[in-house]
């Protein structure tokens, strides 16, 4: 019920509600994958976190982001967020796994498990912050540190990714593109969906 306050139309999905106009139904480009650190830039794990990234006080086991990121959200959550039932499109990336869902208005949602990179939020503070036009340090999501970033300038960005540190050595990312014609800011939508993913990961960890 708390999330319904963000939805301008009853029972509409977060993404569908964010789209101010309907496109011809062609999916927009999927959110780009989180940047991988430059070769040779990874510090020893004992140095984590670095570059000003906050320490994760109550870490989840890295194993919770193993497997397919298409399992990050339940079918019910996908239907609520996208606006209708949608099948995730999985992919394997150098940093880990990703899954994309598209809605009929051309917006899309992606979840990334960065399970091939074991540095948590540190690379975002070290590298992503300097590459993006927008980089916001968010209030912790359920006690876990998070940042929002976009190659679109704020304060309203049609595309936004939110990275959540679940351990000093682990993170996941939620990316949302609401469509270039939308007047909605994708960052709070990404953060809300990241909260859903985090709830599921905590349950997976037995918490």
C-alpha positions as CSV (number, residue, x, y, z in Angstrom):
1,X,0.0,0.0,0.0
2,X,2.9,2.4,0.7
3,X,4.1,2.1,-2.9
4,X,0.7,3.0,-4.3
5,X,1.2,6.6,-3.5
6,X,3.8,6.8,-6.3
7,X,1.3,5.5,-8.8
8,X,-0.8,8.1,-10.5
9,X,-3.2,5.5,-11.8
10,X,-4.7,2.8,-9.6
11,X,-3.3,-0.7,-10.4
12,X,-0.8,0.8,-13.0
13,X,2.7,-0.5,-13.0
14,X,5.6,1.8,-11.9
15,X,7.0,1.9,-15.4
16,X,3.7,2.1,-17.2
17,X,2.5,4.9,-15.0
18,X,5.8,6.8,-15.6
19,X,5.3,6.8,-19.3
20,X,3.6,10.0,-20.3
21,X,3.0,8.8,-23.9
22,X,2.6,5.4,-25.5
23,X,5.1,4.5,-28.2
24,X,4.5,2.2,-31.1
25,X,5.2,-0.7,-28.8
26,X,8.9,-1.1,-29.8
27,X,11.0,-1.7,-26.7
28,X,13.5,1.0,-25.9
29,X,17.1,0.2,-25.5
30,X,17.9,-1.8,-22.4
31,X,19.7,0.1,-19.7
32,X,23.5,-0.2,-20.1
33,X,25.4,-2.6,-17.9
34,X,27.1,-1.2,-14.9
35,X,30.7,-0.2,-15.8
36,X,33.3,-2.8,-15.0
37,X,36.5,-1.5,-13.3
38,X,39.5,-0.9,-15.5
39,X,42.0,-3.7,-15.8
40,X,44.4,-3.8,-12.9
41,X,42.5,-1.3,-10.8
42,X,41.0,-3.8,-8.4
43,X,42.6,-3.5,-4.9
44,X,43.2,-6.4,-2.5
45,X,39.9,-7.4,-0.8
46,X,41.4,-6.4,2.6
47,X,41.3,-2.8,1.3
48,X,37.5,-2.8,0.9
49,X,35.7,-0.5,0.9
50,X,37.7,2.2,-0.9
51,X,37.3,5.6,-2.6
52,X,34.9,6.8,0.1
53,X,32.3,4.0,-0.3
54,X,30.5,3.2,3.0
55,X,31.1,0.0,4.9
56,X,28.2,-2.4,4.9
57,X,27.5,-3.1,8.6
58,X,25.2,-6.1,8.2
59,X,26.4,-7.9,5.1
60,X,24.4,-10.5,3.3
61,X,26.4,-13.5,1.9
62,X,27.7,-13.0,-1.6
63,X,26.0,-16.2,-2.6
64,X,22.5,-14.5,-2.6
65,X,23.4,-12.9,-5.9
66,X,24.4,-16.2,-7.5
67,X,22.2,-17.7,-10.2
68,X,19.9,-15.8,-12.5
69,X,19.0,-12.2,-11.9
70,X,15.6,-13.0,-13.6
71,X,14.8,-14.5,-10.2
72,X,15.4,-11.2,-8.4
73,X,11.8,-10.2,-8.6
74,X,8.7,-12.5,-8.2
75,X,6.2,-12.7,-11.2
76,X,3.8,-10.7,-9.0
77,X,6.3,-7.9,-8.5
78,X,7.2,-7.8,-12.2
79,X,3.5,-7.5,-13.1
80,X,3.1,-4.7,-10.6
81,X,6.2,-2.8,-11.6
82,X,6.0,-3.3,-15.4
83,X,2.2,-2.9,-15.6
84,X,1.5,-6.4,-17.0
85,X,3.0,-9.8,-17.0
86,X,6.3,-9.9,-18.7
87,X,9.0,-12.6,-19.3
88,X,12.5,-11.6,-18.3
89,X,15.2,-11.7,-20.9
90,X,18.4,-13.0,-19.3
91,X,22.0,-12.3,-20.4
92,X,25.5,-13.0,-19.2
93,X,27.9,-10.1,-18.9
94,X,31.6,-9.8,-17.8
95,X,30.4,-8.5,-14.5
96,X,27.8,-11.1,-13.9
97,X,24.2,-11.7,-15.0
98,X,21.4,-9.4,-16.1
99,X,17.7,-9.6,-16.8
100,X,15.5,-7.2,-18.8
101,X,11.8,-6.7,-18.7
102,X,9.9,-4.5,-21.2
103,X,6.4,-3.0,-21.0
104,X,4.0,-2.1,-23.8
105,X,4.8,1.6,-23.5
106,X,8.4,1.1,-24.4
107,X,9.9,1.5,-20.9
108,X,12.1,-1.2,-19.5
109,X,13.5,-2.5,-16.2
110,X,16.8,-4.4,-15.7
111,X,18.4,-6.1,-12.7
112,X,22.1,-6.9,-12.6
113,X,23.8,-9.3,-10.3
114,X,27.5,-8.2,-10.3
115,X,28.6,-11.7,-9.1
116,X,31.8,-11.7,-11.1
117,X,33.1,-8.5,-9.4
118,X,33.7,-8.6,-5.7
119,X,34.2,-5.0,-4.7
120,X,30.7,-3.9,-3.6
121,X,30.0,-0.1,-4.1
122,X,33.7,0.9,-4.2
123,X,34.0,1.0,-8.0
124,X,31.0,3.3,-8.2
125,X,32.6,5.8,-5.9
126,X,36.0,5.4,-7.6
127,X,35.0,5.4,-11.3
128,X,31.2,5.6,-12.0
129,X,30.9,8.9,-10.0
130,X,33.4,10.6,-12.4
131,X,31.8,9.2,-15.6
132,X,28.2,10.0,-15.0
133,X,26.3,13.3,-15.4
134,X,24.3,12.4,-12.3
135,X,25.5,10.6,-9.2
136,X,23.4,10.7,-6.0
137,X,24.3,9.1,-2.7
138,X,20.9,7.8,-1.5
139,X,19.6,7.2,2.0
140,X,20.2,3.6,2.9
141,X,17.7,1.1,1.5
142,X,16.6,-1.1,4.4
143,X,19.9,-0.3,6.1
144,X,22.1,-1.0,3.0
145,X,24.1,1.8,1.3
146,X,23.0,2.8,-2.2
147,X,23.8,5.2,-5.0
148,X,21.9,6.4,-8.0
149,X,23.6,7.4,-11.3
150,X,22.7,8.3,-14.8
151,X,24.3,9.4,-18.1
152,X,21.2,11.8,-18.2
153,X,21.5,15.0,-16.1
154,X,19.2,15.5,-13.1
155,X,17.1,16.4,-11.3
156,X,14.8,14.4,-13.7
157,X,16.5,11.6,-15.6
158,X,14.6,9.3,-18.0
159,X,17.2,6.6,-17.3
160,X,18.7,5.8,-13.9
161,X,20.5,2.9,-12.3
162,X,20.6,2.3,-8.5
163,X,23.4,0.2,-7.0
164,X,23.0,-1.3,-3.6
165,X,25.9,-2.7,-1.6
166,X,24.8,-5.8,0.2
167,X,28.4,-6.5,1.4
168,X,31.8,-4.8,1.0
169,X,32.3,-7.4,-1.7
170,X,28.9,-7.6,-3.3
171,X,26.3,-5.4,-4.9
172,X,23.4,-5.5,-7.3
173,X,22.0,-2.9,-9.7
174,X,18.5,-2.0,-10.8
175,X,18.2,0.1,-14.0
176,X,15.0,1.8,-15.3
177,X,14.4,3.6,-18.5
178,X,11.0,5.3,-18.4
179,X,11.2,6.6,-22.0
180,X,12.6,9.9,-23.4
181,X,9.1,11.3,-23.7
182,X,8.3,10.8,-20.0
183,X,8.5,13.6,-17.4
184,X,9.1,11.1,-14.6
185,X,12.4,10.7,-12.8
186,X,13.6,7.1,-13.1
187,X,15.9,7.3,-10.0
188,X,13.2,7.0,-7.3
189,X,11.5,4.2,-9.4
190,X,14.8,2.4,-9.5
191,X,15.3,2.8,-5.8
192,X,11.8,1.5,-5.0
193,X,12.3,-1.6,-7.1
194,X,15.8,-2.1,-5.6
195,X,14.0,-2.3,-2.3
196,X,11.9,-5.1,-3.6
197,X,15.0,-7.0,-4.8
198,X,16.7,-6.4,-1.5
199,X,13.7,-7.9,0.4
200,X,13.9,-11.0,-1.8
201,X,17.6,-11.3,-1.3
202,X,17.2,-11.0,2.5
203,X,14.6,-13.8,2.4
204,X,17.0,-15.9,0.3
205,X,19.6,-15.4,3.0
206,X,17.2,-16.5,5.6
207,X,16.8,-13.1,7.1
